[in-house]
């Protein structure tokens, strides 16, 4: 009869655990709730643990914070929450450890003997031990720690994407558990979910970087990548030929597309500068822009050619070099730009409402093609490979060449002028 009551109670209220011990029945409740009274700066709220045993109750902090919109009753964390799988795993472990701690106290008689404060301290130590294990001893914890060593928020975000993938596959994986069989299983899991070859390789390289970091920091000696080969697939061409670029520059675009095409041209004239860096520029000094690339921290210095200056003058900002970053979030602008670049081409209106039907010139075009296009045309203009690499900020294994190019920017300036002249049909230098 008593057993039937326990089963019924468990089904009606699963967060309440009713336990038997030494022929004595007692009720223990471990409940989690979101404390929304004092949200943190990032909008998340702390998850609190309410523990009660035989009428004695206290509250503990879980160390987990979740956005209110991503949390529901029953400690359910939706997939929209960053690191949702990891947080769900932590919550499950907390409940299990809290229940185990109360059971242990019941077993050794301390449940009746300990004061409420002593019971809370013992429970807190149990939860804290789990928190340390989950955050510091899982691979995901190390990965997030490693991501914080990066300067760029974009790069940090790249590693967080890998953390989310890992959390969906194995949230408690460790350096020791991630052997070659584990890597192969993770790769197959991603493939089954439709993740492409190069994206899978990208996640694997992120994981490898964390292993290298951990080895350097003497956190582990494990290294499963000695035998595991990261797959790579040839990517489609992402550059325009010189004739295609001339067509793009000469095409009569829709009025609202002018700014997007202009920014593509400016990016090209500035040797494929990253949009993040372009829209953060503040001024021109001695005819050059100088900046540290957000992604790598490397210093760049690019001479402003007349074609670039004309576009800069057209969109000059009050505080920034360009008004793009002053009138909208640059990420929103880039998103819209990539949509409109793909639409540039002949437009036909059909039906009574005059619905637009696009016949795009380059359906895959995006702002990032400007960088690849500059490199492709520079090679066509017989610019040496080492100069192209240095202009794009790539490292070179030739130390003598690196020192030579660093000594003078003249080679890069000359290469850029040569490329622009070639595109604009002037006589190459």
Beta strands, then each sheet from edge to edge (+ up, - down):
strand 1: 16-21
strand 2: 24-35
strand 3: 44-53
strand 4: 56-67
strand 5: 71-72
strand 6: 76-77
strand 7: 288-292
strand 8: 299-303
strand 9: 345-350
strand 10: 355-360
sheet 1: 1+ 2- 3+ 4-
sheet 2: 5+ 6-
sheet 3: 7+ 8-
sheet 4: 9+ 10-
end
